[in-house]
Amino acid sequence: MNLRGTWQNSLRILGHLVLANVATLLCKSLKVRIFNEDSVKKLKQENKNYIVAFWHGTMLYPWYLHGNPSFAALTSKSRDGELLAKLLRHWNYKVIRGSSSSGGEIALGIMVDYAKNEYSLAITPDGPRGPAHKLKAGTVVTSKKTGIPIVLTGIGYKKKKILSTWDKFEIPYFFSSANIYYSKPVYVSEDLSYEETSEKIIECENKLNELQKQAQEFD
């Protein structure tokens, strides 16, 4: 590698470190209230792994919140996905690369394998390209194939910057208030027919949107 290439690579590494440190400081500064936390605590006490699912536009804090070596995360193969993958590795995730648009079947198979081998999963079910707040099949299919439950998660930030992206990505301000709403564990039977599975996907989408609406309400 020549001098210019070495310098550019060093700048990229520095940029990733700065991003990771700033993102961590931002998440640590938030004043967070967690509702229905017993849903997750009980699963942890019983040593059960699970799938936590949250919308792409609200993903910053829940990625941070669930960062743990026992968690695997799905990110796309795009440049943005690579940036997110570096951040998630900083937060101790096992990162799976793939999406419904690129490497989807392989990524789904890997997620199922990890879930069967005592990993919990963190998923943005409308990512990586949307449409926003429309739940794709992967989350429910993974639950169906593995028997592990889904914990749907709504996230609200009181003060935030909303970007002009397809997902209306939300960046909370430092020291803002944040709400986290967990659902009860959703179990998907392996015996469901194709039609019943499709109904379960719609059911989960509606529930996640309901939780998201609750999370955005502040006193």
MARBA-3410 file (N, C-alpha, C, O; in Angstrom, 1 decimal):
219
0.9,-1.2,0.0,0.0,0.0,0.0,0.9,1.2,0.0,1.8,1.3,0.8 ~ 0.6,2.2,-0.9,1.4,3.4,-1.0,1.1,4.4,0.2,0.2,4.1,0.9 ~ 1.9,5.5,0.2,1.7,6.4,1.3,0.3,7.0,1.3,-0.3,7.2,2.4 ~ -0.2,7.4,0.1,-1.5,8.0,0.0,-2.6,7.0,0.5,-3.5,7.4,1.2 ~ -2.5,5.7,0.1,-3.5,4.7,0.5,-3.4,4.5,2.0,-4.5,4.3,2.6
-2.2,4.5,2.6,-2.1,4.3,4.0,-2.8,5.4,4.8,-3.4,5.2,5.8 ~ -2.6,6.7,4.3,-3.1,7.9,4.9,-4.7,7.8,4.8,-5.3,8.1,5.8 ~ -5.2,7.5,3.6,-6.7,7.4,3.5,-7.3,6.3,4.4,-8.3,6.5,5.0 ~ -6.6,5.2,4.5,-7.1,4.1,5.3,-7.0,4.6,6.8,-8.0,4.2,7.6 ~ -6.0,5.3,7.2,-5.9,5.8,8.6,-7.0,6.7,8.9,-7.6,6.7,10.0
-7.4,7.6,7.9,-8.4,8.6,8.1,-9.8,7.8,8.2,-10.6,8.2,9.1 ~ -10.0,6.8,7.5,-11.2,6.0,7.6,-11.4,5.4,8.9,-12.4,5.4,9.6 ~ -10.3,4.8,9.4,-10.3,4.2,10.7,-10.6,5.2,11.8,-11.4,5.0,12.7 ~ -9.9,6.4,11.7,-10.2,7.4,12.7,-11.6,7.9,12.6,-12.2,8.1,13.7 ~ -12.2,8.0,11.4,-13.6,8.4,11.3,-14.5,7.5,11.9,-15.5,7.9,12.6
-14.3,6.2,11.7,-15.1,5.1,12.4,-15.0,5.2,13.9,-16.0,5.1,14.6 ~ -13.8,5.4,14.4,-13.7,5.5,15.8,-14.4,6.7,16.4,-15.0,6.6,17.5 ~ -14.3,7.8,15.7,-15.0,9.1,16.2,-16.5,8.9,16.2,-17.2,9.2,17.1 ~ -17.0,8.3,15.0,-18.4,8.0,14.9,-18.9,7.1,16.1,-19.9,7.4,16.7 ~ -18.2,6.0,16.3,-18.6,5.1,17.4,-18.6,5.7,18.7,-19.5,5.5,19.5
-17.5,6.5,19.0,-17.4,7.2,20.3,-18.5,8.2,20.5,-19.1,8.4,21.6 ~ -18.8,9.0,19.5,-19.9,10.1,19.6,-21.2,9.4,19.7,-22.0,9.8,20.5 ~ -21.5,8.3,18.9,-22.8,7.6,19.0,-22.9,7.0,20.4,-24.1,7.1,21.0 ~ -21.9,6.5,21.0,-22.0,5.9,22.3,-22.3,7.0,23.4,-23.1,6.8,24.2 ~ -21.6,8.1,23.3,-21.8,9.2,24.2,-23.2,9.8,24.1,-23.8,10.1,25.1
-23.7,9.9,22.9,-25.1,10.4,22.6,-26.1,9.4,23.3,-27.0,9.9,24.0 ~ -25.9,8.1,23.1,-26.9,7.2,23.7,-26.8,7.2,25.2,-27.8,7.1,25.8 ~ -25.6,7.3,25.7,-25.4,7.3,27.2,-26.1,8.6,27.8,-26.5,8.5,29.0 ~ -26.2,9.6,27.0,-26.7,10.9,27.5,-28.2,10.9,27.6,-28.8,11.8,28.3 ~ -28.9,10.0,27.0,-30.4,10.0,26.9,-31.0,9.6,28.2,-30.5,8.8,29.0
-32.1,10.3,28.5,-32.9,9.9,29.7,-34.0,9.0,29.3,-35.0,9.3,28.7 ~ -33.8,7.7,29.6,-34.6,6.6,29.0,-35.6,6.0,30.0,-35.2,5.7,31.1 ~ -36.8,5.9,29.5,-37.8,5.1,30.3,-38.2,3.9,29.4,-38.5,4.0,28.3 ~ -38.1,2.7,30.1,-38.4,1.5,29.4,-39.7,0.9,30.0,-39.9,0.7,31.2 ~ -40.7,0.6,29.1,-42.0,0.1,29.5,-42.1,-1.4,29.1,-41.6,-1.8,28.0
-42.7,-2.2,29.9,-42.9,-3.6,29.7,-41.6,-4.3,29.7,-41.4,-5.3,29.0 ~ -40.6,-3.8,30.5,-39.3,-4.4,30.5,-39.3,-5.8,31.0,-38.3,-6.6,30.6 ~ -40.3,-6.2,31.7,-40.3,-7.6,32.3,-40.4,-8.6,31.1,-40.0,-9.8,31.3 ~ -40.9,-8.2,30.0,-41.0,-9.1,28.8,-39.6,-9.7,28.5,-39.4,-10.9,28.2 ~ -38.6,-8.8,28.5,-37.2,-9.1,28.2,-36.5,-9.7,29.4,-35.8,-10.7,29.2
-36.8,-9.2,30.6,-36.1,-9.7,31.8,-36.4,-11.2,32.0,-35.6,-12.0,32.4 ~ -37.7,-11.5,31.8,-38.1,-12.9,32.0,-37.4,-13.9,31.0,-37.0,-14.9,31.4 ~ -37.3,-13.5,29.8,-36.6,-14.3,28.8,-35.1,-14.5,29.2,-34.6,-15.6,29.0 ~ -34.5,-13.4,29.7,-33.1,-13.5,30.1,-33.0,-14.4,31.3,-32.0,-15.2,31.3 ~ -33.9,-14.3,32.2,-33.8,-15.1,33.4,-34.0,-16.6,33.1,-33.4,-17.4,33.8
-34.7,-16.8,32.1,-35.0,-18.2,31.7,-33.9,-18.7,30.6,-34.0,-19.8,30.1 ~ -32.9,-17.8,30.4,-31.8,-18.1,29.4,-32.4,-18.5,28.0,-31.9,-19.4,27.4 ~ -33.4,-17.7,27.6,-34.0,-17.9,26.3,-33.5,-16.8,25.4,-33.5,-15.6,25.8 ~ -33.1,-17.2,24.2,-32.8,-16.1,23.2,-34.1,-15.7,22.5,-35.1,-16.4,22.5 ~ -34.0,-14.5,21.8,-35.2,-13.9,21.2,-34.8,-13.0,20.1,-33.6,-12.7,19.9
-35.8,-12.5,19.4,-35.6,-11.5,18.3,-36.2,-10.2,18.7,-37.4,-10.1,19.0 ~ -35.4,-9.2,18.8,-35.9,-7.8,19.1,-36.0,-7.1,17.7,-35.0,-7.0,17.0 ~ -37.1,-6.6,17.4,-37.4,-5.9,16.1,-37.9,-4.5,16.3,-38.8,-4.2,17.1 ~ -37.2,-3.6,15.6,-37.6,-2.1,15.7,-37.4,-1.5,14.4,-36.7,-2.0,13.5 ~ -38.1,-0.4,14.1,-38.1,0.2,12.8,-36.8,0.9,12.5,-36.1,1.4,13.4
-36.4,0.8,11.2,-35.1,1.3,10.8,-34.9,2.8,11.2,-33.7,3.1,11.5 ~ -35.9,3.6,11.1,-35.7,5.0,11.3,-35.4,5.4,12.8,-35.0,6.5,13.1 ~ -35.7,4.5,13.7,-35.5,4.7,15.1,-34.3,3.9,15.7,-34.2,3.8,16.9 ~ -33.5,3.3,14.9,-32.6,2.2,15.3,-31.4,2.6,16.1,-30.8,1.7,16.8 ~ -31.1,3.9,16.2,-29.8,4.2,16.9,-29.8,3.7,18.4,-28.9,2.9,18.7
-30.7,4.1,19.2,-30.7,3.7,20.6,-30.9,2.2,20.8,-30.2,1.6,21.6 ~ -31.9,1.6,20.1,-32.0,0.1,20.4,-30.8,-0.7,20.0,-30.5,-1.7,20.6 ~ -30.1,-0.3,19.0,-28.8,-1.0,18.6,-27.9,-0.9,19.8,-27.3,-1.9,20.2 ~ -27.8,0.3,20.4,-26.9,0.5,21.5,-27.4,-0.3,22.7,-26.6,-0.9,23.4 ~ -28.7,-0.2,23.0,-29.3,-0.8,24.2,-29.0,-2.3,24.2,-28.7,-2.9,25.3
-29.1,-3.0,23.1,-29.0,-4.4,23.1,-27.6,-4.9,22.7,-27.4,-6.1,22.5 ~ -26.6,-4.0,22.6,-25.3,-4.5,22.3,-24.7,-5.4,23.3,-24.6,-5.1,24.5 ~ -24.4,-6.6,22.8,-24.0,-7.7,23.7,-23.4,-8.8,22.9,-23.8,-9.1,21.8 ~ -22.3,-9.5,23.4,-21.7,-10.6,22.6,-22.7,-11.7,22.3,-22.4,-12.5,21.4 ~ -23.8,-11.8,23.0,-24.8,-12.9,22.7,-25.8,-12.5,21.7,-26.8,-13.2,21.4
-25.7,-11.3,21.1,-26.6,-10.8,20.1,-25.9,-10.8,18.7,-24.8,-10.4,18.6 ~ -26.7,-11.2,17.7,-26.3,-11.0,16.3,-27.2,-10.0,15.6,-28.4,-9.9,16.0 ~ -26.6,-9.3,14.7,-27.4,-8.2,14.0,-27.3,-8.3,12.5,-26.2,-8.8,12.0 ~ -28.3,-8.0,11.8,-28.4,-8.0,10.4,-28.2,-6.6,9.8,-29.0,-5.7,10.1 ~ -27.2,-6.5,8.9,-27.1,-5.2,8.2,-26.9,-5.5,6.7,-26.5,-6.6,6.3
-27.2,-4.5,5.9,-27.1,-4.7,4.4,-25.7,-4.7,3.9,-24.7,-4.4,4.7 ~ -25.5,-5.1,2.7,-24.2,-5.2,2.1,-23.8,-3.8,1.4,-22.7,-3.8,0.8 ~ -24.5,-2.8,1.6,-24.3,-1.5,1.0,-23.1,-0.8,1.8,-22.7,-1.3,2.8 ~ -22.7,0.4,1.3,-21.7,1.2,2.0,-22.3,1.6,3.4,-21.6,1.6,4.4 ~ -23.5,2.0,3.4,-24.2,2.4,4.7,-24.2,1.2,5.6,-24.0,1.4,6.8
-24.5,0.1,5.1,-24.5,-1.2,5.9,-23.1,-1.5,6.5,-23.0,-2.0,7.6 ~ -22.1,-1.2,5.7,-20.7,-1.4,6.2,-20.4,-0.5,7.4,-19.8,-0.9,8.3 ~ -20.8,0.8,7.2,-20.6,1.8,8.3,-21.4,1.3,9.6,-20.8,1.4,10.7 ~ -22.6,0.9,9.4,-23.4,0.4,10.5,-22.7,-0.9,11.1,-22.7,-1.0,12.4 ~ -22.2,-1.8,10.3,-21.6,-3.0,10.8,-20.4,-2.7,11.7,-20.2,-3.3,12.7
-19.6,-1.7,11.3,-18.5,-1.3,12.1,-18.9,-0.8,13.5,-18.3,-1.1,14.5 ~ -20.0,0.0,13.5,-20.5,0.5,14.7,-21.0,-0.6,15.6,-20.8,-0.6,16.8 ~ -21.8,-1.5,15.0,-22.3,-2.7,15.8,-21.2,-3.6,16.3,-21.4,-4.1,17.4 ~ -20.2,-3.8,15.6,-19.0,-4.5,16.1,-18.4,-3.8,17.3,-18.0,-4.5,18.3 ~ -18.4,-2.5,17.2,-17.9,-1.7,18.4,-18.8,-1.9,19.6,-18.3,-1.9,20.8
-20.1,-2.2,19.4,-21.0,-2.4,20.4,-21.2,-3.9,20.7,-22.2,-4.4,21.4 ~ -20.2,-4.7,20.2,-20.1,-6.1,20.6,-21.1,-7.1,19.9,-21.3,-8.2,20.4 ~ -21.7,-6.7,18.8,-22.6,-7.6,18.1,-21.8,-8.6,17.2,-20.6,-8.2,16.8 ~ -22.3,-9.7,16.9,-21.9,-10.6,15.8,-22.7,-10.1,14.6,-23.9,-10.2,14.6 ~ -22.0,-9.6,13.6,-22.7,-9.0,12.5,-22.9,-9.9,11.3,-22.0,-10.6,10.9
-24.2,-10.0,10.8,-24.6,-10.7,9.6,-24.8,-9.7,8.5,-25.6,-8.8,8.7 ~ -24.2,-9.9,7.3,-24.4,-9.0,6.2,-25.3,-9.6,5.2,-25.2,-10.8,4.8 ~ -26.4,-8.8,4.8,-27.3,-9.3,3.8,-28.6,-8.6,4.0,-28.8,-7.9,5.0 ~ -29.6,-8.7,3.0,-30.9,-8.1,3.1,-31.8,-8.8,2.2,-31.5,-9.7,1.5 ~ -33.1,-8.3,2.2,-34.0,-8.8,1.3,-33.7,-8.6,-0.2,-34.1,-9.3,-1.1
-32.9,-7.5,-0.4,-32.5,-7.1,-1.8,-31.2,-7.7,-2.3,-30.9,-7.8,-3.5 ~ -30.3,-8.1,-1.3,-29.0,-8.6,-1.7,-28.6,-9.7,-0.6,-28.4,-9.3,0.6 ~ -28.4,-10.9,-1.0,-28.0,-11.9,-0.1,-29.0,-12.3,0.9,-28.7,-12.8,2.0 ~ -30.3,-12.1,0.5,-31.4,-12.3,1.5,-31.5,-13.7,2.0,-31.6,-14.0,3.2 ~ -31.6,-14.7,1.1,-31.8,-16.1,1.5,-30.6,-16.6,2.3,-30.8,-17.3,3.3
-29.4,-16.2,1.9,-28.2,-16.6,2.7,-28.3,-16.0,4.1,-28.0,-16.7,5.1 ~ -28.6,-14.7,4.1,-28.7,-14.0,5.4,-29.7,-14.6,6.3,-29.5,-14.8,7.5 ~ -30.9,-15.0,5.7,-31.9,-15.6,6.5,-31.4,-16.9,7.1,-31.7,-17.3,8.3 ~ -30.8,-17.7,6.3,-30.2,-19.0,6.7,-29.2,-18.8,7.9,-29.2,-19.6,8.8 ~ -28.4,-17.8,7.7,-27.4,-17.5,8.8,-28.1,-17.1,10.1,-27.7,-17.5,11.2
-29.1,-16.2,9.9,-29.8,-15.8,11.1,-30.5,-17.0,11.9,-30.4,-17.1,13.1 ~ -31.0,-17.9,11.1,-31.7,-19.1,11.7,-30.6,-19.9,12.4,-30.8,-20.4,13.5 ~ -29.4,-20.1,11.8,-28.3,-20.9,12.4,-27.9,-20.2,13.7,-27.7,-20.9,14.7 ~ -27.7,-18.9,13.7,-27.3,-18.2,14.9,-28.4,-18.4,16.0,-28.0,-18.6,17.2 ~ -29.6,-18.2,15.6,-30.7,-18.3,16.6,-30.8,-19.7,17.2,-31.1,-19.9,18.4
-30.5,-20.7,16.4,-30.5,-22.1,16.9,-29.3,-22.4,17.8,-29.2,-23.4,18.5 ~ -28.3,-21.5,17.7,-27.0,-21.7,18.5,-26.9,-20.6,19.6,-25.8,-20.1,19.8 ~ -28.0,-20.3,20.2,-28.0,-19.5,21.4,-27.6,-18.0,21.3,-27.1,-17.4,22.2 ~ -27.9,-17.5,20.1,-27.8,-16.1,19.9,-29.2,-15.4,19.8,-30.1,-16.0,19.3 ~ -29.3,-14.3,20.4,-30.5,-13.5,20.2,-30.2,-12.6,19.0,-29.1,-12.5,18.6
-31.3,-12.1,18.3,-31.1,-11.3,17.1,-31.7,-10.0,17.2,-32.8,-9.8,17.9 ~ -31.1,-9.0,16.6,-31.6,-7.6,16.5,-31.9,-7.3,15.0,-30.9,-7.4,14.2 ~ -33.1,-6.9,14.7,-33.5,-6.8,13.3,-34.3,-5.5,13.1,-35.1,-5.1,13.9 ~ -34.0,-4.8,12.0,-34.9,-3.7,11.5,-35.7,-4.3,10.4,-35.3,-4.3,9.3 ~ -37.0,-4.7,10.6,-37.7,-5.5,9.7,-38.2,-4.7,8.4,-38.8,-5.3,7.5
-38.0,-3.4,8.4,-38.4,-2.6,7.2,-37.2,-2.2,6.4,-37.3,-1.5,5.4 ~ -36.0,-2.6,6.9,-34.7,-2.2,6.2,-34.3,-3.2,5.1,-35.0,-4.2,5.0 ~ -33.3,-2.8,4.3,-32.6,-1.6,4.4,-33.1,-0.5,3.5,-32.6,0.7,3.5 ~ -34.2,-0.7,2.7,-34.7,0.3,1.8,-36.1,0.6,1.9,-36.7,1.4,1.1 ~ -36.8,0.0,2.8,-38.2,0.3,3.0,-39.1,-0.6,2.2,-38.7,-1.7,1.6
-40.4,-0.3,2.0,-41.0,1.0,2.6,-41.0,1.0,4.1,-41.0,0.0,4.8 ~ -41.0,2.2,4.6,-40.9,2.4,6.1,-42.1,1.9,6.8,-43.2,2.0,6.3 ~ -41.9,1.2,7.9,-42.9,0.7,8.8,-43.8,-0.4,8.1,-44.9,-0.6,8.5 ~ -43.2,-1.0,7.2,-43.8,-2.2,6.6,-42.9,-3.4,6.9,-41.8,-3.5,6.4 ~ -43.5,-4.4,7.6,-42.7,-5.5,8.1,-42.5,-6.6,7.1,-43.5,-7.2,6.6
-41.2,-6.8,6.7,-40.9,-7.8,5.8,-40.9,-9.2,6.5,-41.0,-9.3,7.7 ~ -40.9,-10.2,5.7,-41.2,-11.6,6.2,-40.1,-12.2,7.1,-40.3,-13.0,7.9 ~ -38.8,-11.7,6.9,-37.7,-12.3,7.6,-37.8,-12.6,9.1,-37.4,-13.6,9.6 ~ -38.3,-11.6,9.8,-38.4,-11.7,11.2,-39.3,-12.8,11.6,-39.0,-13.6,12.5 ~ -40.5,-12.8,11.1,-41.5,-13.8,11.4,-41.0,-15.2,10.9,-41.2,-16.2,11.6
-40.4,-15.3,9.7,-40.0,-16.6,9.2,-38.9,-17.2,10.1,-38.8,-18.4,10.4 ~ -38.0,-16.3,10.6,-36.9,-16.7,11.5,-37.5,-17.3,12.8,-37.0,-18.3,13.2 ~ -38.5,-16.6,13.3,-39.1,-17.1,14.5,-39.8,-18.4,14.3,-39.7,-19.3,15.1 ~ -40.4,-18.5,13.2,-41.1,-19.8,12.8,-40.2,-21.0,12.7,-40.5,-22.1,13.1 ~ -39.0,-20.7,12.1,-38.1,-21.8,11.8,-37.3,-22.2,13.1,-36.7,-23.3,13.2
-37.2,-21.3,14.1,-36.4,-21.5,15.2,-37.1,-21.7,16.5,-36.6,-22.3,17.5 ~ -38.4,-21.2,16.6,-39.2,-21.3,17.8,-38.9,-20.3,18.8,-39.5,-20.3,19.9 ~ -37.9,-19.3,18.5,-37.7,-18.3,19.5,-38.6,-17.1,19.3,-39.0,-16.8,18.1 ~ -39.0,-16.4,20.3,-40.1,-15.4,20.2,-39.5,-14.1,19.7,-38.3,-13.8,19.7 ~ -40.4,-13.3,19.2,-40.2,-11.9,18.8,-40.6,-10.9,19.8,-41.7,-11.0,20.4
-39.7,-10.0,20.1,-40.1,-8.9,21.0,-40.1,-7.6,20.2,-39.1,-7.0,19.9 ~ -41.3,-7.1,19.9,-41.5,-5.9,19.1,-41.2,-4.7,19.9,-41.5,-4.7,21.1 ~ -40.5,-3.7,19.4,-40.0,-2.6,20.2,-40.2,-1.3,19.5,-39.7,-1.0,18.4 ~ -41.0,-0.4,20.2,-41.2,0.9,19.7,-40.3,1.9,20.4,-40.0,1.8,21.6 ~ -39.7,2.9,19.7,-38.8,3.8,20.3,-39.2,5.2,19.9,-39.5,5.5,18.8
-39.2,6.1,21.0,-39.6,7.5,20.7,-38.5,8.4,21.3,-38.1,8.2,22.5 ~ -38.2,9.4,20.6,-37.2,10.5,21.1,-38.0,11.8,21.2,-38.6,12.2,20.2 ~ -37.9,12.4,22.3,-38.7,13.7,22.5,-38.1,14.8,21.7,-38.9,15.5,21.0 ~ -36.8,15.0,21.7,-36.2,16.0,20.9,-35.2,15.3,19.9,-34.4,14.5,20.3 ~ -35.4,15.6,18.6,-34.6,14.9,17.6,-34.5,15.6,16.3,-35.3,16.6,16.1
-33.6,15.2,15.5,-33.4,15.7,14.2,-33.9,14.6,13.3,-33.5,13.4,13.4 ~ -34.8,14.9,12.3,-35.3,13.9,11.4,-34.7,14.2,10.0,-34.9,15.3,9.5 ~ -34.0,13.2,9.5,-33.4,13.3,8.2,-34.3,13.1,7.1,-35.4,12.5,7.2 ~ -33.9,13.6,5.9,-34.8,13.5,4.7,-34.4,12.2,3.9,-34.0,12.2,2.8 ~ -34.5,11.1,4.6,-34.2,9.8,4.1,-35.5,9.0,4.0,-36.6,9.4,4.5
-35.4,7.8,3.3,-36.7,7.0,3.1,-37.3,6.6,4.4,-38.5,6.5,4.5 ~ -36.5,6.4,5.4,-37.0,6.0,6.7,-37.2,7.1,7.7,-37.6,6.9,8.9 ~ -37.0,8.4,7.2,-37.1,9.5,8.1,-36.3,9.3,9.4,-36.8,9.4,10.5 ~ -35.0,9.0,9.2,-34.1,8.6,10.2,-34.0,9.6,11.3,-33.9,10.8,11.1 ~ -34.2,9.1,12.6,-34.2,10.0,13.7,-32.9,10.0,14.5,-32.5,8.9,14.9
-32.3,11.2,14.7,-31.2,11.3,15.6,-31.6,12.1,16.8,-31.8,13.3,16.7 ~ -31.6,11.5,18.0,-32.0,12.2,19.2,-30.9,13.3,19.5,-29.7,13.1,19.3 ~ -31.4,14.4,20.1,-30.4,15.4,20.7,-29.8,14.8,21.9,-30.4,14.0,22.7 ~ -28.6,15.3,22.2,-28.0,15.0,23.5,-28.9,15.3,24.6,-29.5,16.4,24.7 ~ -29.0,14.4,25.6,-29.7,14.6,26.9,-31.3,14.7,26.6,-32.0,15.1,27.5
-31.7,14.3,25.5,-33.2,14.2,25.2,-33.8,13.0,26.0,-33.1,12.1,26.5 ~ -35.1,13.1,26.2,-35.8,11.9,26.8,-36.1,10.9,25.7,-36.3,11.3,24.5 ~ -36.2,9.6,26.1,-36.5,8.6,25.1,-37.4,7.5,25.8,-37.2,7.2,27.0 ~ -38.3,7.0,25.0,-39.2,5.9,25.5,-38.9,4.7,24.7,-38.8,4.7,23.5 ~ -38.9,3.5,25.5,-38.8,2.2,24.8,-40.0,1.4,25.3,-40.3,1.2,26.5
-40.8,0.9,24.3,-42.0,0.1,24.6,-41.7,-1.3,24.0,-41.6,-1.5,22.8 ~ -41.7,-2.3,24.9,-41.6,-3.7,24.5,-42.9,-4.4,24.4,-43.8,-4.1,25.2 ~ -43.1,-5.3,23.5,-44.3,-6.1,23.4,-44.1,-7.3,24.3,-43.0,-7.6,24.7 ~ -45.2,-8.1,24.6,-45.0,-9.4,25.1,-44.4,-10.3,24.1,-44.5,-10.0,22.9 ~ -43.7,-11.3,24.4,-43.0,-12.2,23.4,-44.1,-12.8,22.5,-45.1,-13.3,22.9
-43.8,-12.7,21.2,-44.7,-13.2,20.2,-44.1,-14.5,19.6,-43.0,-14.5,19.1 ~ -44.8,-15.6,19.8,-44.3,-16.9,19.3,-45.0,-17.2,18.0,-46.2,-17.0,17.9 ~ -44.2,-17.8,17.1,-44.7,-18.1,15.8,-44.6,-19.7,15.6,-43.5,-20.2,15.6 ~ -45.7,-20.3,15.5,-45.7,-21.8,15.4,-45.1,-22.2,14.1,-45.4,-21.7,13.0 ~ -44.3,-23.3,14.1,-43.8,-23.8,12.9,-44.8,-24.5,12.0,-44.5,-24.8,10.8
-46.0,-24.7,12.5,-47.0,-25.4,11.8,-47.9,-24.4,11.0,-48.9,-24.9,10.3 ~ -47.7,-23.1,11.1,-48.5,-22.2,10.4,-48.4,-22.4,8.9,-47.3,-22.6,8.3 ~ -49.6,-22.3,8.2,-49.6,-22.3,6.8,-49.0,-21.0,6.2,-48.7,-20.1,6.9 ~ -48.9,-21.0,4.9,-48.4,-19.7,4.2,-49.3,-18.6,4.5,-48.9,-17.5,4.8 ~ -50.6,-18.8,4.4,-51.6,-17.8,4.6,-51.6,-17.3,6.1,-51.7,-16.1,6.4
-51.5,-18.3,7.0,-51.4,-17.9,8.4,-50.1,-17.2,8.8,-50.1,-16.3,9.6 ~ -49.0,-17.5,8.1,-47.8,-16.8,8.3,-47.9,-15.4,7.8,-47.4,-14.4,8.5 ~ -48.5,-15.2,6.7,-48.8,-13.8,6.1,-49.6,-13.0,7.1,-49.4,-11.8,7.3 ~ -50.6,-13.6,7.7,-51.4,-12.9,8.7,-50.6,-12.5,9.9,-50.8,-11.5,10.5 ~ -49.7,-13.4,10.3,-48.9,-13.1,11.5,-47.9,-11.9,11.2,-47.7,-11.1,12.1
-47.5,-11.9,10.0,-46.6,-10.7,9.6,-47.4,-9.4,9.7,-46.9,-8.4,10.3 ~ -48.6,-9.4,9.2,-49.5,-8.2,9.3,-49.8,-7.9,10.8,-49.8,-6.7,11.2 ~ -50.0,-8.9,11.6,-50.3,-8.7,13.0,-49.1,-8.1,13.7,-49.3,-7.1,14.5 ~ -47.9,-8.6,13.4,-46.7,-8.0,14.0,-46.5,-6.6,13.6,-46.1,-5.7,14.3 ~ -46.7,-6.3,12.3,-46.5,-5.0,11.8,-47.5,-4.0,12.5,-47.1,-2.9,12.9
-48.7,-4.4,12.6,-49.7,-3.5,13.3,-49.3,-3.3,14.7,-49.5,-2.2,15.3 ~ -48.9,-4.3,15.4,-48.5,-4.2,16.8,-47.3,-3.3,17.0,-47.2,-2.5,17.9 ~ -46.3,-3.4,16.1,-45.1,-2.6,16.1,-45.4,-1.1,15.9,-44.9,-0.2,16.5 ~ -46.3,-0.9,15.0,-46.7,0.5,14.7,-47.5,1.1,15.9,-47.4,2.2,16.2 ~ -48.3,0.2,16.6,-49.0,0.7,17.8,-48.0,1.0,18.9,-48.1,2.1,19.5
-47.0,0.2,19.1,-45.9,0.4,20.1,-45.1,1.7,19.7,-44.8,2.5,20.6 ~ -44.9,1.9,18.4,-44.2,3.1,18.0,-44.9,4.4,18.3,-44.4,5.4,18.8 ~ -46.2,4.3,18.1,-47.1,5.4,18.4,-47.1,5.7,19.9,-47.0,6.9,20.3 ~ -47.2,4.7,20.7,-47.1,4.9,22.2,-45.8,5.5,22.6,-45.7,6.4,23.5 ~ -44.7,5.0,22.0,-43.4,5.5,22.4,-43.2,7.0,22.1,-42.3,7.6,22.7
-43.9,7.5,21.1,-43.7,8.9,20.7,-44.6,9.8,21.6,-44.5,11.1,21.3 ~ -45.3,9.3,22.5,-46.1,10.2,23.4,-45.3,10.5,24.7,-44.9,9.6,25.4 ~ -45.1,11.8,25.0,-44.4,12.2,26.1,-45.3,13.1,27.0,-46.1,13.8,26.5 ~ -45.1,13.0,28.3,-45.9,13.8,29.2,-45.5,15.3,29.1,-46.0,16.2,29.8
END
